[in-house]
Amino acid sequence: MSTVTCPECEAQIGLDAGTEVGEIIVCSDCGVDLEVVSVDPATVQLAPMEQEDWGE
């Protein structure tokens, strides 16, 4: 299992062996959504916020 640091609160987060690039994980400390950008080495970044469509 790899460990990454949350860019928001600096908590240590464990990534499961099956984690893939592009997967969204949630920080267990601050609850922010993180996107896995690399698995070797393990790297995450804040996930892009989805824009609301509002039917437009």
N, CA, C and O atoms as a CHARMM CRD file, in Angstrom:
* protein
*
  224
    1    1 MET  N      0.84600  -1.18000   0.00000 PROA 1      0.00000
    2    1 MET  CA     0.00000   0.00000   0.00000 PROA 1      0.00000
    3    1 MET  C      0.88900   1.24000   0.00000 PROA 1      0.00000
    4    1 MET  O      1.86700   1.31400   0.74300 PROA 1      0.00000
    5    2 SER  N      0.53800   2.20900  -0.84100 PROA 2      0.00000
    6    2 SER  CA     1.26800   3.47500  -0.90500 PROA 2      0.00000
    7    2 SER  C      0.59400   4.50000   0.00800 PROA 2      0.00000
    8    2 SER  O     -0.59200   4.39200   0.31900 PROA 2      0.00000
    9    3 THR  N      1.36400   5.48100   0.42200 PROA 3      0.00000
   10    3 THR  CA     0.82500   6.55000   1.25500 PROA 3      0.00000
   11    3 THR  C      1.05400   7.88400   0.55600 PROA 3      0.00000
   12    3 THR  O      2.13500   8.13800   0.02600 PROA 3      0.00000
   13    4 VAL  N      0.02900   8.73400   0.56000 PROA 4      0.00000
   14    4 VAL  CA     0.13300  10.07400  -0.01100 PROA 4      0.00000
   15    4 VAL  C     -0.24700  11.08800   1.06100 PROA 4      0.00000
   16    4 VAL  O     -0.85800  10.74200   2.07200 PROA 4      0.00000
   17    5 THR  N      0.11900  12.33500   0.82800 PROA 5      0.00000
   18    5 THR  CA    -0.19900  13.40900   1.74900 PROA 5      0.00000
   19    5 THR  C     -1.29300  14.28000   1.13900 PROA 5      0.00000
   20    5 THR  O     -1.18600  14.70100  -0.01300 PROA 5      0.00000
   21    6 CYS  N     -2.33300  14.54600   1.90300 PROA 6      0.00000
   22    6 CYS  CA    -3.42500  15.40900   1.44300 PROA 6      0.00000
   23    6 CYS  C     -2.88600  16.82300   1.23900 PROA 6      0.00000
   24    6 CYS  O     -2.29100  17.38500   2.15800 PROA 6      0.00000
   25    7 PRO  N     -3.08100  17.41400   0.04900 PROA 7      0.00000
   26    7 PRO  CA    -2.59400  18.77800  -0.18700 PROA 7      0.00000
   27    7 PRO  C     -3.37400  19.84000   0.57700 PROA 7      0.00000
   28    7 PRO  O     -2.93100  20.98300   0.68100 PROA 7      0.00000
   29    8 GLU  N     -4.53400  19.46700   1.11200 PROA 8      0.00000
   30    8 GLU  CA    -5.37400  20.41500   1.84200 PROA 8      0.00000
   31    8 GLU  C     -5.02300  20.47400   3.31900 PROA 8      0.00000
   32    8 GLU  O     -4.84800  21.55900   3.87300 PROA 8      0.00000
   33    9 CYS  N     -4.91600  19.29500   3.97200 PROA 9      0.00000
   34    9 CYS  CA    -4.71100  19.27800   5.42700 PROA 9      0.00000
   35    9 CYS  C     -3.43400  18.54300   5.85100 PROA 9      0.00000
   36    9 CYS  O     -3.11700  18.47200   7.03800 PROA 9      0.00000
   37   10 GLU  N     -2.70000  17.99500   4.86600 PROA 10     0.00000
   38   10 GLU  CA    -1.44100  17.28400   5.09400 PROA 10     0.00000
   39   10 GLU  C     -1.58100  15.96900   5.86000 PROA 10     0.00000
   40   10 GLU  O     -0.60600  15.47200   6.42400 PROA 10     0.00000
   41   11 ALA  N     -2.78900  15.40500   5.88100 PROA 11     0.00000
   42   11 ALA  CA    -2.99700  14.09500   6.49800 PROA 11     0.00000
   43   11 ALA  C     -2.38100  13.01800   5.61500 PROA 11     0.00000
   44   11 ALA  O     -2.30100  13.18600   4.39800 PROA 11     0.00000
   45   12 GLN  N     -1.95200  11.93000   6.20800 PROA 12     0.00000
   46   12 GLN  CA    -1.42500  10.78700   5.46900 PROA 12     0.00000
   47   12 GLN  C     -2.59100   9.88000   5.07800 PROA 12     0.00000
   48   12 GLN  O     -3.40500   9.50500   5.92100 PROA 12     0.00000
   49   13 ILE  N     -2.66300   9.53300   3.79600 PROA 13     0.00000
   50   13 ILE  CA    -3.75600   8.71800   3.27200 PROA 13     0.00000
   51   13 ILE  C     -3.14900   7.48800   2.60900 PROA 13     0.00000
   52   13 ILE  O     -2.23700   7.60200   1.79000 PROA 13     0.00000
   53   14 GLY  N     -3.65500   6.32400   2.96400 PROA 14     0.00000
   54   14 GLY  CA    -3.18000   5.08700   2.35600 PROA 14     0.00000
   55   14 GLY  C     -3.95400   4.78100   1.09400 PROA 14     0.00000
   56   14 GLY  O     -5.18300   4.85900   1.07500 PROA 14     0.00000
   57   15 LEU  N     -3.22900   4.43100   0.02700 PROA 15     0.00000
   58   15 LEU  CA    -3.86300   4.02000  -1.22500 PROA 15     0.00000
   59   15 LEU  C     -3.81600   2.51400  -1.32700 PROA 15     0.00000
   60   15 LEU  O     -2.76500   1.91000  -1.10900 PROA 15     0.00000
   61   16 ASP  N     -4.93600   1.89600  -1.65600 PROA 16     0.00000
   62   16 ASP  CA    -4.99400   0.44700  -1.83700 PROA 16     0.00000
   63   16 ASP  C     -4.18500   0.03600  -3.06000 PROA 16     0.00000
   64   16 ASP  O     -3.93000   0.85400  -3.94400 PROA 16     0.00000
   65   17 ALA  N     -3.78700  -1.20900  -3.11000 PROA 17     0.00000
   66   17 ALA  CA    -2.98100  -1.72400  -4.21000 PROA 17     0.00000
   67   17 ALA  C     -3.68800  -1.58400  -5.55900 PROA 17     0.00000
   68   17 ALA  O     -3.02600  -1.43000  -6.58500 PROA 17     0.00000
   69   18 GLY  N     -5.01500  -1.63500  -5.57100 PROA 18     0.00000
   70   18 GLY  CA    -5.76800  -1.55100  -6.82600 PROA 18     0.00000
   71   18 GLY  C     -6.11300  -0.14000  -7.26200 PROA 18     0.00000
   72   18 GLY  O     -6.85100   0.03200  -8.23100 PROA 18     0.00000
   73   19 THR  N     -5.60600   0.87000  -6.58100 PROA 19     0.00000
   74   19 THR  CA    -5.91200   2.25500  -6.92800 PROA 19     0.00000
   75   19 THR  C     -5.34400   2.59000  -8.30300 PROA 19     0.00000
   76   19 THR  O     -4.20800   2.23200  -8.61500 PROA 19     0.00000
   77   20 GLU  N     -6.14100   3.27900  -9.12600 PROA 20     0.00000
   78   20 GLU  CA    -5.73000   3.60400 -10.48700 PROA 20     0.00000
   79   20 GLU  C     -5.66200   5.10900 -10.70600 PROA 20     0.00000
   80   20 GLU  O     -6.32600   5.87400 -10.00600 PROA 20     0.00000
   81   21 VAL  N     -4.85700   5.53500 -11.67900 PROA 21     0.00000
   82   21 VAL  CA    -4.76800   6.93900 -12.05700 PROA 21     0.00000
   83   21 VAL  C     -6.15000   7.42400 -12.49900 PROA 21     0.00000
   84   21 VAL  O     -6.84500   6.72900 -13.23900 PROA 21     0.00000
   85   22 GLY  N     -6.54100   8.59800 -12.05400 PROA 22     0.00000
   86   22 GLY  CA    -7.84600   9.15800 -12.39600 PROA 22     0.00000
   87   22 GLY  C     -8.91900   8.86400 -11.36300 PROA 22     0.00000
   88   22 GLY  O     -9.99600   9.45900 -11.39900 PROA 22     0.00000
   89   23 GLU  N     -8.63400   7.95400 -10.44300 PROA 23     0.00000
   90   23 GLU  CA    -9.59200   7.60200  -9.39700 PROA 23     0.00000
   91   23 GLU  C     -9.73700   8.76500  -8.41200 PROA 23     0.00000
   92   23 GLU  O     -8.76300   9.45500  -8.10900 PROA 23     0.00000
   93   24 ILE  N    -10.94300   8.97300  -7.92300 PROA 24     0.00000
   94   24 ILE  CA   -11.20300  10.00700  -6.92300 PROA 24     0.00000
   95   24 ILE  C    -11.27700   9.33700  -5.56000 PROA 24     0.00000
   96   24 ILE  O    -12.01800   8.37400  -5.36600 PROA 24     0.00000
   97   25 ILE  N    -10.49400   9.86400  -4.61600 PROA 25     0.00000
   98   25 ILE  CA   -10.53100   9.36700  -3.24100 PROA 25     0.00000
   99   25 ILE  C    -10.92300  10.53000  -2.33900 PROA 25     0.00000
  100   25 ILE  O    -10.85500  11.68800  -2.75200 PROA 25     0.00000
  101   26 VAL  N    -11.32800  10.22900  -1.12000 PROA 26     0.00000
  102   26 VAL  CA   -11.73300  11.26600  -0.17000 PROA 26     0.00000
  103   26 VAL  C    -10.79000  11.22700   1.02300 PROA 26     0.00000
  104   26 VAL  O    -10.53100  10.16200   1.58300 PROA 26     0.00000
  105   27 CYS  N    -10.28000  12.38800   1.41200 PROA 27     0.00000
  106   27 CYS  CA    -9.42100  12.47400   2.58600 PROA 27     0.00000
  107   27 CYS  C    -10.24800  12.15300   3.82100 PROA 27     0.00000
  108   27 CYS  O    -11.29900  12.75500   4.04400 PROA 27     0.00000
  109   28 SER  N     -9.77800  11.21000   4.61900 PROA 28     0.00000
  110   28 SER  CA   -10.53100  10.80500   5.80300 PROA 28     0.00000
  111   28 SER  C    -10.48800  11.86000   6.90400 PROA 28     0.00000
  112   28 SER  O    -11.31400  11.82400   7.81500 PROA 28     0.00000
  113   29 ASP  N     -9.54000  12.80500   6.84000 PROA 29     0.00000
  114   29 ASP  CA    -9.44800  13.84400   7.85700 PROA 29     0.00000
  115   29 ASP  C    -10.30000  15.06600   7.52500 PROA 29     0.00000
  116   29 ASP  O    -11.11400  15.49200   8.34400 PROA 29     0.00000
  117   30 CYS  N    -10.12000  15.63600   6.32500 PROA 30     0.00000
  118   30 CYS  CA   -10.82200  16.88300   6.00600 PROA 30     0.00000
  119   30 CYS  C    -11.98900  16.69900   5.03500 PROA 30     0.00000
  120   30 CYS  O    -12.79200  17.61500   4.86300 PROA 30     0.00000
  121   31 GLY  N    -12.09600  15.52200   4.39500 PROA 31     0.00000
  122   31 GLY  CA   -13.23700  15.22900   3.53100 PROA 31     0.00000
  123   31 GLY  C    -13.14400  15.76800   2.11500 PROA 31     0.00000
  124   31 GLY  O    -14.10800  15.65400   1.35700 PROA 31     0.00000
  125   32 VAL  N    -12.00400  16.35700   1.72900 PROA 32     0.00000
  126   32 VAL  CA   -11.86000  16.90100   0.39100 PROA 32     0.00000
  127   32 VAL  C    -11.68900  15.77200  -0.62200 PROA 32     0.00000
  128   32 VAL  O    -11.11300  14.73100  -0.30700 PROA 32     0.00000
  129   33 ASP  N    -12.19600  15.98300  -1.84600 PROA 33     0.00000
  130   33 ASP  CA   -12.02900  14.99900  -2.92000 PROA 33     0.00000
  131   33 ASP  C    -10.65500  15.17300  -3.54100 PROA 33     0.00000
  132   33 ASP  O    -10.23700  16.29100  -3.84400 PROA 33     0.00000
  133   34 LEU  N     -9.95400  14.06300  -3.73000 PROA 34     0.00000
  134   34 LEU  CA    -8.61300  14.08300  -4.31300 PROA 34     0.00000
  135   34 LEU  C     -8.58200  13.16800  -5.52600 PROA 34     0.00000
  136   34 LEU  O     -9.18500  12.09500  -5.51600 PROA 34     0.00000
  137   35 GLU  N     -7.88200  13.59000  -6.56700 PROA 35     0.00000
  138   35 GLU  CA    -7.71300  12.77200  -7.76700 PROA 35     0.00000
  139   35 GLU  C     -6.32500  12.16400  -7.76200 PROA 35     0.00000
  140   35 GLU  O     -5.33400  12.86000  -7.53900 PROA 35     0.00000
  141   36 VAL  N     -6.25300  10.86700  -8.00800 PROA 36     0.00000
  142   36 VAL  CA    -4.96500  10.17900  -8.10100 PROA 36     0.00000
  143   36 VAL  C     -4.36100  10.51700  -9.46700 PROA 36     0.00000
  144   36 VAL  O     -4.93700  10.18100 -10.50200 PROA 36     0.00000
  145   37 VAL  N     -3.19900  11.18500  -9.47000 PROA 37     0.00000
  146   37 VAL  CA    -2.56500  11.57600 -10.73400 PROA 37     0.00000
  147   37 VAL  C     -1.39100  10.66900 -11.09900 PROA 37     0.00000
  148   37 VAL  O     -0.93500  10.67800 -12.24200 PROA 37     0.00000
  149   38 SER  N     -0.90400   9.89300 -10.14200 PROA 38     0.00000
  150   38 SER  CA     0.17900   8.94900 -10.40500 PROA 38     0.00000
  151   38 SER  C      0.15200   7.87300  -9.32900 PROA 38     0.00000
  152   38 SER  O     -0.19000   8.14600  -8.17800 PROA 38     0.00000
  153   39 VAL  N      0.51400   6.64600  -9.70700 PROA 39     0.00000
  154   39 VAL  CA     0.57300   5.57600  -8.71800 PROA 39     0.00000
  155   39 VAL  C      2.00500   5.14200  -8.41800 PROA 39     0.00000
  156   39 VAL  O      2.24400   4.42700  -7.44500 PROA 39     0.00000
  157   40 ASP  N      2.96800   5.57100  -9.25300 PROA 40     0.00000
  158   40 ASP  CA     4.37100   5.22300  -9.02300 PROA 40     0.00000
  159   40 ASP  C      5.27400   6.36000  -9.47500 PROA 40     0.00000
  160   40 ASP  O      5.71200   6.35400 -10.62500 PROA 40     0.00000
  161   41 PRO  N      5.57400   7.33300  -8.62600 PROA 41     0.00000
  162   41 PRO  CA     5.22100   7.35700  -7.20000 PROA 41     0.00000
  163   41 PRO  C      3.77200   7.80900  -7.00300 PROA 41     0.00000
  164   41 PRO  O      3.19500   8.47700  -7.86100 PROA 41     0.00000
  165   42 ALA  N      3.20700   7.44100  -5.87700 PROA 42     0.00000
  166   42 ALA  CA     1.82300   7.80400  -5.56600 PROA 42     0.00000
  167   42 ALA  C      1.71100   9.30800  -5.36800 PROA 42     0.00000
  168   42 ALA  O      2.40500   9.88800  -4.53300 PROA 42     0.00000
  169   43 THR  N      0.82500   9.93800  -6.14800 PROA 43     0.00000
  170   43 THR  CA     0.63000  11.37800  -6.09600 PROA 43     0.00000
  171   43 THR  C     -0.85500  11.69400  -6.25000 PROA 43     0.00000
  172   43 THR  O     -1.54800  11.07800  -7.06000 PROA 43     0.00000
  173   44 VAL  N     -1.33700  12.65500  -5.46800 PROA 44     0.00000
  174   44 VAL  CA    -2.72200  13.10800  -5.59500 PROA 44     0.00000
  175   44 VAL  C     -2.74600  14.62400  -5.71200 PROA 44     0.00000
  176   44 VAL  O     -1.79000  15.30800  -5.34700 PROA 44     0.00000
  177   45 GLN  N     -3.86200  15.13600  -6.22900 PROA 45     0.00000
  178   45 GLN  CA    -4.09500  16.57000  -6.26200 PROA 45     0.00000
  179   45 GLN  C     -5.57100  16.81000  -5.97600 PROA 45     0.00000
  180   45 GLN  O     -6.37800  15.88200  -6.04100 PROA 45     0.00000
  181   46 LEU  N     -5.92200  18.04300  -5.66300 PROA 46     0.00000
  182   46 LEU  CA    -7.32600  18.35600  -5.43400 PROA 46     0.00000
  183   46 LEU  C     -8.11500  18.03300  -6.69000 PROA 46     0.00000
  184   46 LEU  O     -7.72300  18.41500  -7.79300 PROA 46     0.00000
  185   47 ALA  N     -9.22100  17.33200  -6.52600 PROA 47     0.00000
  186   47 ALA  CA   -10.04800  16.95500  -7.66800 PROA 47     0.00000
  187   47 ALA  C    -10.73000  18.19900  -8.22200 PROA 47     0.00000
  188   47 ALA  O    -11.14200  19.07500  -7.46200 PROA 47     0.00000
  189   48 PRO  N    -10.84900  18.27900  -9.55200 PROA 48     0.00000
  190   48 PRO  CA   -11.54500  19.43800 -10.13000 PROA 48     0.00000
  191   48 PRO  C    -13.00500  19.43100  -9.70500 PROA 48     0.00000
  192   48 PRO  O    -13.64900  18.38300  -9.64600 PROA 48     0.00000
  193   49 MET  N    -13.50700  20.61100  -9.41300 PROA 49     0.00000
  194   49 MET  CA   -14.91100  20.72800  -9.01900 PROA 49     0.00000
  195   49 MET  C    -15.77600  20.56400 -10.25800 PROA 49     0.00000
  196   49 MET  O    -15.50400  21.15900 -11.30000 PROA 49     0.00000
  197   50 GLU  N    -16.82800  19.74500 -10.13600 PROA 50     0.00000
  198   50 GLU  CA   -17.73200  19.57100 -11.26300 PROA 50     0.00000
  199   50 GLU  C    -18.64500  20.78200 -11.33900 PROA 50     0.00000
  200   50 GLU  O    -19.16700  21.25400 -10.32900 PROA 50     0.00000
  201   51 GLN  N    -18.82300  21.27100 -12.55000 PROA 51     0.00000
  202   51 GLN  CA   -19.69500  22.42500 -12.76400 PROA 51     0.00000
  203   51 GLN  C    -21.14400  21.93700 -12.82800 PROA 51     0.00000
  204   51 GLN  O    -21.44400  20.92200 -13.45800 PROA 51     0.00000
  205   52 GLU  N    -22.03200  22.67700 -12.16800 PROA 52     0.00000
  206   52 GLU  CA   -23.44700  22.34200 -12.21900 PROA 52     0.00000
  207   52 GLU  C    -24.00300  22.72900 -13.59200 PROA 52     0.00000
  208   52 GLU  O    -23.66700  23.78500 -14.12800 PROA 52     0.00000
  209   53 ASP  N    -24.84000  21.88400 -14.14600 PROA 53     0.00000
  210   53 ASP  CA   -25.40000  22.12800 -15.46700 PROA 53     0.00000
  211   53 ASP  C    -26.63500  23.03500 -15.38900 PROA 53     0.00000
  212   53 ASP  O    -26.81800  23.91100 -16.23300 PROA 53     0.00000
  213   54 TRP  N    -27.45800  22.82600 -14.39900 PROA 54     0.00000
  214   54 TRP  CA   -28.70600  23.57200 -14.19100 PROA 54     0.00000
  215   54 TRP  C    -29.60600  23.55200 -15.41700 PROA 54     0.00000
  216   54 TRP  O    -30.42800  24.45200 -15.59100 PROA 54     0.00000
  217   55 GLY  N    -29.46500  22.53600 -16.27400 PROA 55     0.00000
  218   55 GLY  CA   -30.35700  22.37800 -17.41600 PROA 55     0.00000
  219   55 GLY  C    -30.13500  23.37300 -18.53900 PROA 55     0.00000
  220   55 GLY  O    -31.00300  23.53300 -19.39600 PROA 55     0.00000
  221   56 GLU  N    -29.00800  24.03700 -18.55400 PROA 56     0.00000
  222   56 GLU  CA   -28.74900  25.02700 -19.61300 PROA 56     0.00000
  223   56 GLU  C    -28.23700  24.37400 -20.86800 PROA 56     0.00000
  224   56 GLU  O    -27.96900  25.05800 -21.85500 PROA 56     0.00000
